[in-house]
Amino acid sequence: MNRWTKRAEVPVKRLLGWLGLREGKFYDWKNRYGKVNEHNGQVPRDWWLEDWERQAVLDYHRQHPDDGYRRLTYMMLDANVVAVSPATVYRVLSQAGRLGRRWAKPSKKGTGFVQPLRPHEHWHIDISYLNVAGTFYFLISILDGYSRLIVHWDIRTGMLEKDVQIVVQRAKEMFPNEHPRIISDNGAQFIARDFKELIRLLGMTHVWTSPGYPQSNGKLERWHGTIKSECIRPGTPLSLDDAQRLVARWVEHYNRVRLHSALGYITPADKLAGRETTIYAQRDQKLEAARHKRQTKRRAARSATVAEHVDRSVAEYRDPSVAAVEPALQSAAVAQPALAN
């Protein structure tokens, strides 16, 4: 920059403007000229561990695996191994994957529970608000965890314990020989003493999901989102009777017509009846038949094209002597009728 400033007799500021470079940046570079380029490097701190200290902590923990990190800290201090704080020991061991709850069972939260292997093994129950013409009603639904079938539902004006008991009782009457496990959240209706007694009398069992973790009852939560987005909001019921009629028609469609993505795109009724294997086999046969039909059609078209090319090639590469005589014969054939006249 100094060289060009002297040669062009142009101020540095103007040259920097032409180059699109700020003055501050230029003078920072000028002041650092000839120095090691470490201005953006991390500044070492006094409490940073050296490599040998980190390795000493890991080696000492390997020799004393049954001691906690706090005890290890003071054992190393007393043995003059390394002088660090308990927090530092914890961080070193954690980064190395040495810490863990040795006796506690791993948490199952977020991993889901064991999925049902047959129909009516799990029944999910929950309550959802329905806004009908500005009035809130309560949709109580029971869903079979295996087939995603809506076992029973009702729209109630309240969400008391008795409302839930009525829905459970009616669902049980539809399948009297089944003894499912009821899965619900920790709502007041589901932890009430009378509800527990009803579950016992009906020969069922009851488990609660983790508090503040609606994903544990995600199958029914998904059902609530589906019925609101595909039935309630598009249908816009104007009264309770209208909502009952609308939901009844849509539940029938959901159970017997609508293909469920989580079931491999079959209906819950087919899944409940165990027809999924037959349906999958029929679909595979149809796909294979369509592929075979397209393949046969392509082969036929290819054969026709090849035959056409062969005929054309034969016509183009015939015997030259025959090709030369043919025009003369054609001329003679045309001339004979003219001479006869």
C-alpha positions in Angstrom: 0.0 0.0 0.0 2.8 2.4 0.8 4.5 1.6 -2.5 1.4 2.4 -4.5 0.7 5.5 -2.5 4.1 6.9 -3.3 4.0 6.0 -7.0 0.4 7.2 -7.6 0.6 10.1 -5.2 -2.8 9.2 -4.0 -3.7 9.3 -0.3 -4.1 6.0 1.5 -7.7 6.7 2.4 -8.7 7.1 -1.3 -6.9 3.9 -2.2 -8.7 2.0 0.5 -12.0 3.5 -0.7 -11.3 2.2 -4.2 -10.4 -1.3 -2.8 -13.6 -1.3 -0.6 -11.5 -1.8 2.6 -12.1 -0.1 5.9 -9.3 2.0 7.4 -9.6 0.3 10.7 -9.0 -3.1 9.1 -6.0 -1.8 7.1 -4.3 -0.3 10.2 -5.0 -3.5 12.2 -3.2 -5.4 9.5 -0.4 -2.9 9.5 0.1 -3.1 13.2 0.2 -6.9 13.1 2.6 -7.0 10.2 5.5 -9.3 10.9 3.8 -10.9 14.0 2.6 -14.5 14.4 -1.0 -14.7 13.2 -2.7 -15.8 16.5 -4.9 -12.9 17.3 -8.1 -15.0 17.0 -6.7 -18.0 18.9 -8.0 -19.0 22.3 -6.2 -17.3 25.2 -4.9 -20.0 27.6 -6.4 -19.9 31.0 -4.9 -21.0 34.3 -7.6 -23.5 35.0 -7.3 -25.3 31.7 -6.1 -28.9 32.2 -3.0 -30.1 30.5 -3.0 -33.3 28.6 -1.1 -35.2 31.2 -3.5 -34.1 33.9 -6.5 -35.3 32.0 -4.8 -38.6 31.3 -3.9 -38.9 35.0 -7.5 -38.5 36.0 -8.6 -41.2 33.6 -5.9 -43.6 34.7 -6.7 -43.1 38.4 -10.4 -43.7 37.7 -9.5 -46.9 35.9 -7.6 -48.0 39.0 -10.6 -47.1 41.3 -13.8 -47.7 39.2 -16.1 -48.1 42.2 -15.4 -44.6 43.7 -17.4 -41.5 42.8 -15.9 -38.5 41.2 -15.9 -36.5 44.4 -14.1 -39.1 46.4 -11.6 -39.6 43.5 -10.9 -35.8 43.6 -9.7 -35.9 47.2 -8.0 -39.2 46.8 -5.9 -37.8 44.0 -5.1 -34.7 46.0 -3.9 -36.7 49.0 -1.9 -39.0 46.8 -0.3 -36.1 44.9 -1.6 -37.4 41.6 -3.2 -34.3 40.3 -4.8 -31.2 41.9 -8.2 -30.5 40.3 -11.7 -29.6 41.5 -14.6 -32.1 41.7 -16.3 -30.3 38.8 -13.3 -30.8 36.6 -13.1 -34.5 37.5 -16.8 -34.8 36.6 -16.3 -33.1 33.3 -13.3 -35.2 32.3 -15.0 -38.4 33.2 -18.2 -37.4 31.6 -16.5 -36.5 28.3 -14.8 -39.8 28.4 -18.1 -41.7 28.9 -16.9 -43.0 32.3 -19.9 -41.8 34.3 -23.2 -43.6 34.5 -25.9 -44.8 36.9 -24.5 -48.2 37.7 -27.3 -49.7 39.7 -30.3 -47.7 38.5 -32.4 -49.1 35.6 -32.3 -47.0 32.4 -35.3 -44.7 32.0 -37.9 -45.9 29.5 -39.3 -42.4 29.1 -39.3 -41.5 25.4 -38.8 -45.0 24.3 -42.5 -46.0 24.4 -44.0 -49.1 26.0 -44.2 -52.6 24.6 -46.6 -52.5 21.7 -49.7 -54.8 21.8 -49.5 -58.0 19.8 -53.2 -58.7 19.5 -56.5 -56.8 19.3 -58.0 -55.4 22.5 -54.8 -55.8 24.5 -54.5 -52.0 25.0 -57.3 -49.5 25.1 -56.3 -45.8 25.1 -58.8 -43.3 26.6 -58.7 -39.6 26.7 -60.8 -36.4 26.6 -60.7 -33.6 24.1 -62.5 -30.3 23.8 -64.8 -29.7 20.9 -65.9 -26.2 20.0 -69.4 -26.4 18.6 -70.9 -23.0 17.7 -69.0 -21.3 20.5 -69.9 -23.9 23.1 -67.3 -26.4 24.4 -68.3 -30.0 24.7 -66.1 -33.0 25.5 -65.2 -35.9 23.2 -64.4 -39.0 25.1 -62.8 -41.7 23.0 -61.5 -45.2 23.4 -59.0 -46.5 20.8 -57.7 -50.0 20.4 -53.9 -49.7 20.5 -53.3 -52.7 18.2 -55.7 -51.8 15.3 -56.3 -48.1 15.9 -60.0 -48.9 15.8 -62.3 -46.5 17.7 -63.9 -48.9 20.1 -66.4 -46.3 21.4 -66.9 -42.6 21.7 -69.3 -40.0 23.0 -69.7 -36.3 23.1 -70.6 -35.3 26.6 -71.6 -32.0 28.1 -69.2 -32.6 31.1 -66.0 -34.3 31.7 -66.7 -35.7 35.1 -65.8 -39.1 36.4 -69.3 -40.5 35.7 -69.0 -39.4 32.0 -65.8 -41.4 31.6 -67.3 -44.4 33.4 -70.3 -44.5 31.0 -68.0 -44.6 27.9 -65.9 -47.3 29.4 -68.9 -49.4 30.4 -70.4 -49.1 26.9 -67.1 -50.1 25.3 -66.9 -53.1 27.5 -70.5 -54.1 26.6 -69.4 -54.1 22.9 -66.6 -56.6 23.6 -67.7 -58.5 26.8 -65.1 -61.2 26.5 -62.1 -58.9 26.2 -60.0 -57.7 29.2 -57.8 -54.9 27.9 -55.4 -52.7 29.7 -56.7 -49.1 30.0 -54.0 -46.5 29.2 -54.8 -42.9 30.3 -53.2 -39.8 31.5 -53.3 -38.6 35.1 -56.5 -36.6 34.9 -58.8 -36.4 37.9 -61.3 -38.6 36.2 -58.9 -41.4 35.8 -57.3 -41.4 39.2 -60.6 -41.3 41.1 -61.4 -44.2 43.5 -64.7 -45.0 41.8 -63.0 -45.3 38.4 -60.5 -47.7 39.8 -63.3 -49.8 41.3 -65.1 -49.9 37.9 -61.9 -51.1 36.2 -61.6 -53.8 38.8 -65.2 -55.0 38.4 -64.9 -55.1 34.6 -61.8 -57.3 34.8 -59.5 -54.7 33.3 -56.2 -53.3 34.4 -55.2 -49.6 34.3 -51.8 -47.8 33.8 -51.1 -44.1 33.7 -48.8 -42.3 31.3 -45.9 -40.2 32.5 -47.0 -36.8 33.9 -46.4 -34.0 31.4 -45.6 -36.4 28.6 -48.6 -36.7 26.2 -46.5 -38.7 23.7 -47.1 -41.8 26.0 -50.7 -41.6 24.8 -49.8 -40.5 21.3 -52.1 -42.8 19.4 -55.2 -41.2 20.9 -53.7 -37.7 20.7 -53.2 -38.3 17.0 -56.8 -39.4 16.7 -58.0 -36.1 18.3 -55.9 -34.1 15.8 -57.3 -36.1 12.9 -60.9 -35.8 13.8 -60.7 -32.1 14.4 -58.8 -31.4 11.2 -60.8 -33.7 8.9 -64.2 -33.7 10.5 -65.1 -31.0 13.0 -63.5 -28.0 11.4 -64.5 -28.8 7.8 -68.0 -29.9 8.9 -68.7 -26.9 11.2 -71.5 -28.4 13.4 -74.0 -25.9 14.6 -75.4 -27.9 17.5 -74.7 -30.9 19.7 -77.0 -33.2 17.7 -75.3 -32.0 14.5 -71.9 -32.8 16.0 -73.0 -36.2 17.2 -74.3 -37.1 13.7 -71.2 -35.7 12.0 -68.8 -37.6 14.3 -70.7 -40.8 14.0 -70.6 -40.7 10.2 -66.9 -39.9 10.3 -66.0 -42.6 12.8 -67.6 -45.2 10.6 -65.5 -43.8 7.7 -62.4 -43.8 9.9 -62.8 -47.4 11.0 -63.9 -49.0 7.7 -62.9 -46.8 4.8 -60.0 -44.5 5.6 -56.6 -46.1 5.1 -54.4 -45.6 8.1 -50.7 -44.8 7.4 -49.5 -46.3 10.7 -51.1 -49.6 9.7 -49.5 -49.9 6.3 -52.4 -48.1 4.6 -55.2 -50.5 5.6 -58.3 -49.7 7.5 -58.5 -50.3 11.3 -61.4 -52.7 10.8 -59.2 -54.9 8.5 -56.4 -54.8 11.0 -58.8 -55.8 13.8 -60.1 -58.7 11.7 -56.5 -59.9 10.8 -56.9 -59.3 7.1 -53.7 -57.3 6.6 -51.7 -60.3 5.3 -54.3 -61.0 2.6 -54.6 -57.4 1.6 -50.8 -57.0 1.4 -50.6 -60.2 -0.7 -53.3 -59.0 -3.1 -51.6 -55.6 -3.5 -48.3 -57.3 -4.3 -50.0 -59.6 -6.9 -51.7 -56.6 -8.5 -48.4 -54.7 -8.7 -46.6 -57.8 -10.1 -49.4 -58.3 -12.7 -49.1 -54.6 -13.7 -45.3 -54.9 -14.0 -45.7 -58.1 -16.1 -48.3 -56.5 -18.3 -46.1 -53.5 -19.0 -43.1 -55.8 -19.6 -45.0 -57.8 -22.1 -46.2 -54.7 -23.9 -42.7 -53.3 -24.1 -41.4 -56.6 -25.4 -44.1 -56.7 -28.1 -43.4 -53.1 -29.1 -39.6 -53.8 -29.2 -40.2 -56.9 -31.4 -42.3 -54.9 -33.8 -39.7 -52.2 -34.0 -36.9 -54.8 -34.6 -39.0 -56.4 -37.3 -39.6 -53.1 -39.0 -35.9 -52.3 -38.9 -35.1 -55.7 -40.4 -37.5 -55.3 -43.3 -36.2 -51.8 -44.0 -32.6 -53.1 -43.9 -33.4 -56.0 -46.3 -35.1 -53.5 -48.7 -32.1 -51.2 -48.6 -29.4 -53.9 -49.0 -30.9 -56.1 -51.7 -28.9 -57.6 -54.7 -27.7 -54.6 -56.8 -28.4 -56.5 -60.1 -32.0 -57.0 -59.2 -32.3 -53.4 -58.0 -30.9 -52.2 -61.4 -33.3 -54.4 -63.6 -36.4 -53.5 -61.7 -36.8 -49.9 -63.1 -36.4 -51.2 -66.7 -39.1 -53.8 -66.1 -41.4 -51.2 -64.6 -40.9 -48.9 -67.7 -41.6 -51.7 -70.1 -44.8 -52.6 -68.3 -46.0 -49.1 -68.6 -45.0 -48.8 -72.3 -46.8 -52.0 -73.4 -50.4 -50.6 -73.0 -49.4 -47.4 -74.9 -48.0 -49.4 -77.9 -51.1 -51.5 -78.0 -53.3 -48.4 -78.4 
